[in-house]
Every structure is written in C-alpha cells, then in structure tokens.
C-alpha cells in the first residue's frame, strides 16, 4: 500500500516548497500530511470492534439436502468502513447455489469472497443456499478480514479462527435398489417373530415420553433435531445385528481407494442399518479404520438407544479408504464381544481368502453370517455355504434416490 511512502512523500513536498518558496506546494504538503495522518489512524483502528459470524442452518444433514450458510459482519464503533473484504474458506465438497467462490491454496478448499461497506454501528447479513451432495465431515473457516482507510494508503488484516462443522450423512436407499431382498435382507439370519400387529396407522411424530418403546423411534427426525421423537410401530422380538464394513477397495497388497466402490459400501452399510433398526433389531456398526479424534477403530455395539442411528450415520459420514486393521482379523476380534445369537453382516469390496475362511469357520460352528460384496464379479469362489448377496459396482449410485423418510416403519 501507499502507506509506506506517506511520510517520505510529505517530507519531499515540504523540502521542495521551502527550496522553491512555493506556498501552494507547501499547502499541498500540509494537506497530504494531514490526510496521511488521518488515513493512518483510520487504518489502525478500522478493524477494532468489527465482528464476523458464520452460521449454518443445520450442522447435520442427510445426503442431497440443502442448508443455508449465513455470514454476518458488524461494525460496532463510530468509525465508518468504506470498504471491508472478507475471505472465508469453505470445503469444495459442498456446492454454493448462490455467490462466487475461487480455489483456495489449501487442498479441497475454496474461498467465498465478500465485499462490504459498513457505516458506523451497522450490521450486514448475507445468506447462501448450500447443496450437500457429498457425505463427509466438513469445516467452514477460518476467515480473513481486511479493511483500511478511504484513500487506500493503509490497510489491516486479521484472521477469525472460529470454525463451523458440518456432517453430511451418507445416502440411504431401499434394499431392493441394491439388489437385496428386503423381506430377508441377510438370508435366514434375520427371521423376525411377530408378537402381534399394530392396527394403527402412523399419524406423525411426537416428543418421546418415558415408557415409549425404542422400536417406536422416528430415527431421521431424532437424528436431525437432536431430540427423541416417537411414532407408532409394531411390536417384535429383538435380534442383535453387527454390521462389519471393510474400507479396503483394492486388492492387497496394493494401496489406494476406489471412490465409487467405497461409496457403495457405505451406502450399503447405512441402508442395512436403517432397515434393521426399522424392523426393531438392535444394530451395531464396526469399521476397520481409526477415528480421527482418538485413533480407535469404529466400534458401536448393537443397541436400540435413541442415539444409535445418529452415531452410526456420523461414523459412516467420516469413512475414508484407509484401513487400520485387516477385516478378517477385525471380525475375529470383535465377533467375540457379540452375543452368540447375533447376526454378522460383513460388507466388503475385495473379500480376501482370509476373510472368507474366517466367515466359513464361523458358519460351521453355528454363527449366523452373511456376506455382502460390492463391485467385482458376481461369482466368487470359496463362498459355498455362505449366505451372500452381490451389489453391482456399476449401479448409478449418484443418481439413486435416497429414502425421504428413512423407511417409514421407524
């Protein structure tokens, strides 16, 4: 900026006016000095008591939904701001339906730029609709704010480190869409015995009341609002189901990831979990990779707790393609903690010989096991005796319709 030359230019003008004995030039030098002094003070205090806030209309959404990003900037002082620039970093996995962005220097980030003119004690709010078209855990921020004097001599920049976080739950589809019979989604291991049918129709949802059965929870509404919501559902016997998700999508010993296969595997896990909970089963989730926050593998024991589905969706939203333990070893370790009558559902894109051997051994000793393979060839040697379903890798998963109510039987 010109601020660094303000004082030298003033001195030169003064010297020139004295040497040339030019009163007009002297007046110009004084005016330039006063203007520069005012600009310097303006630039020094321009960002004092300037507040910037970023809000998301929801921090947890389902795949394909829209939320609103709101940015608010306030000038809480008597000094007006002729210009103020805000550059806010947002993830490039979300789509702004209004507003312009440009690529950030950080990977997988983009910058939302805004220019404001704020009078004294003034506040401006701008809102941007955001399309959540990719599952994941995303952060918004930090933001950089820059302003200065009206002449452009001096400027000042600060960083607002506060961040907002967004979890986009994975897509959930019907089991028929994946090619799995919904009546017996995992062969004969989820046979359900009805005690009696409920003759009442579902009329909506209401707040949870003490004594309500967990089988009557409306899982989507509860996950979105953070408050337990109840609906009427049939009474059934309960079976424990452990869903094991293998994040490996390339044949060992190679490393890497096939994004489409991984996404199909996550969709399959979320859809089977949704179906199981909707039918009244206690469902758990196990993923053979470490969580970001504590470096522990994902282990959610079977439960019908009100938060169970939300916790599973949050875990699946953060799944990536790097395993921390082989799926065969993981199944062996964690299956010991499941009740003997539990059903094991294993989802794998590249089932190894070790995994097939493990599942067959469990089947022989009386364990209830099913294998859901994602992608690859439909025929798989070494699976005789296993209940197996194949989800084709060429499914147009980006165009598949998500369930709007997470199966109305919740």
C-alpha positions, 0 to 999 in steps of 0.5 A, a space after each residue: 500500500 501507499 502507506 509506506 511512502 506517506 511520510 517520505 512523500 510529505 517530507 519531499 513536498 515540504 523540502 521542495 516548497 521551502 527550496 522553491 518558496 512555493 506556498 501552494 506546494 507547501 499547502 499541498 504538503 500540509 494537506 497530504 500530511 494531514 490526510 496521511 495522518 488521518 488515513 493512518 489512524 483510520 487504518 489502525 483502528 478500522 478493524 477494532 470492534 468489527 465482528 464476523 459470524 458464520 452460521 449454518 442452518 443445520 450442522 447435520 444433514 442427510 445426503 442431497 439436502 440443502 442448508 443455508 450458510 449465513 455470514 454476518 459482519 458488524 461494525 460496532 464503533 463510530 468509525 465508518 468502513 468504506 470498504 471491508 473484504 472478507 475471505 472465508 474458506 469453505 470445503 469444495 465438497 459442498 456446492 454454493 447455489 448462490 455467490 462466487 467462490 475461487 480455489 483456495 491454496 489449501 487442498 479441497 478448499 475454496 474461498 467465498 469472497 465478500 465485499 462490504 461497506 459498513 457505516 458506523 454501528 451497522 450490521 450486514 447479513 448475507 445468506 447462501 443456499 448450500 447443496 450437500 451432495 457429498 457425505 463427509 465431515 466438513 469445516 467452514 473457516 477460518 476467515 480473513 478480514 481486511 479493511 483500511 482507510 478511504 484513500 487506500 494508503 493503509 490497510 489491516 488484516 486479521 484472521 477469525 479462527 472460529 470454525 463451523 462443522 458440518 456432517 453430511 450423512 451418507 445416502 440411504 436407499 431401499 434394499 431392493 435398489 441394491 439388489 437385496 431382498 428386503 423381506 430377508 435382507 441377510 438370508 435366514 439370519 434375520 427371521 423376525 417373530 411377530 408378537 402381534 400387529 399394530 392396527 394403527 396407522 402412523 399419524 406423525 411424530 411426537 416428543 418421546 415420553 418415558 415408557 415409549 418403546 425404542 422400536 417406536 423411534 422416528 430415527 431421521 427426525 431424532 437424528 436431525 433435531 437432536 431430540 427423541 421423537 416417537 411414532 407408532 410401530 409394531 411390536 417384535 422380538 429383538 435380534 442383535 445385528 453387527 454390521 462389519 464394513 471393510 474400507 479396503 477397495 483394492 486388492 492387497 497388497 496394493 494401496 489406494 481407494 476406489 471412490 465409487 466402490 467405497 461409496 457403495 459400501 457405505 451406502 450399503 452399510 447405512 441402508 442395512 442399518 436403517 432397515 434393521 433398526 426399522 424392523 426393531 433389531 438392535 444394530 451395531 456398526 464396526 469399521 476397520 479404520 481409526 477415528 480421527 479424534 482418538 485413533 480407535 477403530 469404529 466400534 458401536 455395539 448393537 443397541 436400540 438407544 435413541 442415539 444409535 442411528 445418529 452415531 452410526 450415520 456420523 461414523 459412516 459420514 467420516 469413512 475414508 479408504 484407509 484401513 487400520 486393521 485387516 477385516 478378517 482379523 477385525 471380525 475375529 476380534 470383535 465377533 467375540 464381544 457379540 452375543 452368540 445369537 447375533 447376526 454378522 453382516 460383513 460388507 466388503 469390496 475385495 473379500 480376501 481368502 482370509 476373510 472368507 475362511 474366517 466367515 466359513 469357520 464361523 458358519 460351521 460352528 453355528 454363527 449366523 453370517 452373511 456376506 455382502 460384496 460390492 463391485 467385482 464379479 458376481 461369482 466368487 469362489 470359496 463362498 459355498 455355504 455362505 449366505 451372500 448377496 452381490 451389489 453391482 459396482 456399476 449401479 448409478 449410485 449418484 443418481 439413486 434416490 435416497 429414502 425421504 423418510 428413512 423407511 417409514 416403519 421407524 
